[in-house]
C-alpha cells in the first residue's frame, strides 16, 4: 500500500536536535526521507535509528535544490517538510491528517503555523505561516535559494490552504543562532537570490528580517519599507508582519513618534490584532509614560476575545503585557499587583526566568519560607524542569532554606543541588556542619559549581572559618585562594587590603551579595572606606544603598558624585527622597534639570506637573510634553 505521508528533511550537523524531531513523528509518518548535506557529527547515526532512507547531497547554497532532491526519494501521496530543529504534537498532527482526508483532494498544498521560540530560554514566541505539506504528484516543487516556496511545474495557480498544523521551532534561540551563524548565511543567500534578478517584495521582507536579527535596524527598516511599497496583495501573510516589523525597527531606532503614527494606521486595518496596541504600550513604557502604558496593557489583557488575530507574536496578547505590568507595579512598589501579573506570566509560561526571579524577590520581602513555598506549590508554579530556576532565585535573595523546602519533592533528581542548598545555608545562616560537605569539596566539583555560579566567591569567603578545622578541606580551600578575586576579598575583610585597591566590579558584586545574605558587618567593611574609591564606584554603591532602603546613606554618596554621570534612576531616587520629606520645590528643580538631560523620559515631566505651584511652568511643560509625547491619554486628561 502506498504511504500516505512522507517526511522529507535536509540536515547538516543536527545531532543536538534531530532525535527530538524524529521521535515526535516516527509513529505518525509512513515514510521518513533524510538528506544529509555534509554532516561531520553523529547526525546520520541518529537518523539511522528511525529510517534507512538516508541520502547524501552536495550543498550548493540552494535550499530548494536540496528539498526537491529529498522529494524525489519520497513515495507517499503527500510530503511533509520539517527541519531538524522542529517538532510536532501528536494530537494536533492527527487532527491535521484528518483535515487532509476530509478535504478529499480539494487542495494542492497546505501551510502550517510555525511557532518559533526565541530569546535566551524561549521566553518569547514568534509565529509565521509557511508552505509545508504538498501533493507528491510531480507537479509541485520548491523554488528560491532561501525562504523557499511552492510553485506549480505547469505554471498553474496552486490551491493552498492555511491548515490547522502546528510546528514548533527552537532554531531561533540566541545560542543556536550564534553557534550556526544563521544570520550571515541567510543574508548571503538572500543577496544571491536578489542578484539573480528576482527582486520582489518578499525578498526585501526577508532581507529586513536578516538585518533585524543582527541589530542593523536602519537597513532593516529600509528593507521593510521597500517590501511594503512593492506588495501586490494586502492579504499575503507577510504584509501584516512587515508592518509589525516596521514599528519594531522604529522603536529600536528610538523614532517613537514615527512608530506611533504607523501604529495608528495599522490599528485601523488590523483591529483584532494585539501586536499594535501592545507596541503602543511598549513605546509608552520605554518613554516613562507608565500610566499610559498600564492603560494600554490592561486593555489588551481585558479584551482577549477581541484580539484573536495573531500576526507575528502570540506572546504580545498575554504574556508580555502581564510581564510589563508586573514590572511597572514593582517599580511603583505595588507588590500585590506585581505578584498578580508575574504569576499570570508563569501560568502561561512556567519557565520565564525573569518572572521567577521577581516573584521570589517580592515574596521574600514579606513572607516566611513556609508561606512562600505554600504559595508556589498551591499555584502549581514549580515543576521538575523549572525547579533549578527557583533554587537559583532563592540563593540570589539569600534564602537557602526556601531552596531546601522546594527541593524536598525532587530529592532524587537533584541530589547535588540539594547539597549545595545545604552548603549555602551553612554559609548564610550558620546551620549545619562542615563534615556534611566533604564530598563537595573536591577540586573538580567545586570548580564546576563555581563556573556554573551555584557557588560564588562570597560563599567561599564565608566558609573560611569552618574550613580551618579540617586539613582535608583546608587543602582545597587554599587552592581556591589562588584565585585573585577570592584572595582580594579575603584580604579585604581581614583588614589586609584597602577598598581603594579592589576592582570596581568585585566591590559591587561583593556588596550586593553581602546585602542579600544580610551580612551587614561585611557591608560596612566596604562602606567605611568607599569614599576612597573613584566617583564611578561611589555612584554605583549609592544605587545599591538606595535599592536596599538605606536612602539617607545613599543621598550622602550621591552628593559626592557629578550629576552629569547620573542616569534616569539616580534622578528619580533623589526626587522621591525629596518628596518623602515634603520638599516639593526641591523635587521640581531636580526634575526640571533631568528633563533637559533625559528629554524623552516622561516621568520627569510628570513630577513637575504633579508638584509645581507655578502656572507658567506647568503651561510650558505641558506644551513641550504634548509636542514630544503624542497621543498620551494622561496628558489629555490633564487638559480636560
Helices and strands as residue ranges (DSSP letters): E 5-11, H 18-25, E 31-36, H 43-47, E 54-56, H 63-72, E 78-81, E 86-87, H 90-103, E 109-119, E 124-135, E 140-143, E 149-152, E 160-173, H 174-180, H 182-193, I 194-198, H 201-213, H 217-230, H 237-252, H 256-269, H 274-286, H 290-302, G 314-316, H 319-331, H 335-348, H 353-366, H 369-378, H 387-396, H 400-407, G 408-410, H 415-429, G 434-437, H 443-451, H 457-462, H 464-467, H 471-480, H 484-493, G 499-501, H 504-516, H 520-527, G 530-532, H 535-547, H 551-558, G 563-565, H 568-580, H 584-597, H 602-611, H 615-628, H 633-639
